[in-house]
């Protein structure tokens, strides 16, 4: 199993959800986050306009899927958010196990 984590701009969320629905990806978790870089030097005023560095509101998407679907899901998110031109980021992580607490199902059956 794999976990895909993507940090995107909030306005990209509906397009990502629609595209993931089109490929029948399920189990999407969405969390509002603040992305902050660690920089040295003067504040980055041009980004936020208030001098508090490069902190910017983002949406974090988390999806746990089978190994065979992970690349397709990641590519879909990358295509929709145009990762090449955006400041979105994407990670694919290994998941050793998953448990559906209500039923006790484990592994792929839990997702």
For each residue, the residues with C-beta under 8 A, 3 or more apart:
1: 64 65 66 67 94 95 96 97 98 107 108 111
2: 64 65 66 67 69 70 92 93 94 95
3: 62 63 64 92 93 94 95
4: 61 62 63 64 65 70 73 74 77 90 91 92 93
5: 60 61 62 90 91 93
6: 16 60 61 74 77 81 88 89 90 91
7: 33 35 58 59 60 61 88 89 90
8: 12 13 16 58 59 61 77 81 86 88
9: 12 58 59 81 86 87 88
10: 13 32 57 58 59
11: 14
12: 8 9 15 16 59 80 81 86 88
13: 8 10 16 17 30 59 61
14: 11 17 18
15: 12 18 19 80 81
16: 6 8 12 13 19 20 61 76 77 80 81
17: 13 14 20 21 28
18: 14 15 21 22
19: 15 16 22 23 76 77 79 80
20: 16 17 23 25 28 63 73 76 77
21: 17 18 24 25
22: 18 19
23: 19 20 72 73 76
24: 21
25: 20 21 28 63 65 69 73 76
26: 111
27: 63 64 65 111
28: 17 20 25 61 62 63
29: 61 62 63
30: 13 59 60 61 62
31: 59 60 62
32: 10 57 58 59 60
33: 7 57 58 59 60
34: 55 56 57 58
35: 7 54 55 56 58
36: 53 54 55
37: 53 54
38:
39: 44 53 54
40:
41:
42:
43: 51 52 53
44: 39 47 48 53 54
45: 48 49 50 51
46: 49
47: 44 53 54 56
48: 44 45 51 52 53 54 55 56
49: 45 46
50: 45
51: 43 45 48
52: 43 48 55
53: 36 37 39 43 44 47 48
54: 35 36 37 39 44 47 48
55: 34 35 36 48 52
56: 34 35 47 48 87
57: 10 32 33 34
58: 7 8 9 10 32 33 34 35
59: 7 8 9 10 12 13 30 31 32 33
60: 5 6 7 30 31 32 33
61: 4 5 6 7 8 13 16 28 29 30 77
62: 3 4 5 28 29 30 31
63: 3 4 20 25 27 28 29 73
64: 1 2 3 4 27 95 98 111
65: 1 2 4 25 27 69 70 73 111
66: 1 2 69 70 108 111
67: 1 2 70
68:
69: 2 25 65 66 72 73
70: 2 4 65 66 67 73 74 92
71: 74 75 92
72: 23 69 75 76
73: 4 20 23 25 63 65 69 70 76 77
74: 4 6 70 71 77 78 90 92
75: 71 72 78 79
76: 16 19 20 23 25 72 73 79 80
77: 4 6 8 16 19 20 61 73 74 80 81 83 88 90
78: 74 75 81 82 83 88 90
79: 19 75 76 82
80: 12 15 16 19 76 77
81: 6 8 9 12 15 16 77 78 86 88
82: 78 79 85 86 88
83: 77 78 86 88 89 90
84:
85: 82
86: 8 9 12 81 82 83
87: 9 56
88: 6 7 8 9 12 77 78 81 82 83
89: 6 7 83
90: 4 5 6 7 74 77 78 83
91: 4 5 6
92: 2 3 4 70 71 74
93: 2 3 4 5
94: 1 2 3
95: 1 2 3 64 98
96: 1
97: 1 106 107
98: 1 64 95 106 107 108 110 111
99: 104 105 106 110
100: 103 104 105 106 109 110
101: 104
102:
103: 100
104: 99 100 101
105: 99 100 109 110
106: 97 98 99 100 109 110
107: 1 97 98 110
108: 1 66 98 111
109: 100 105 106
110: 98 99 100 105 106 107
111: 1 26 27 64 65 66 98 108
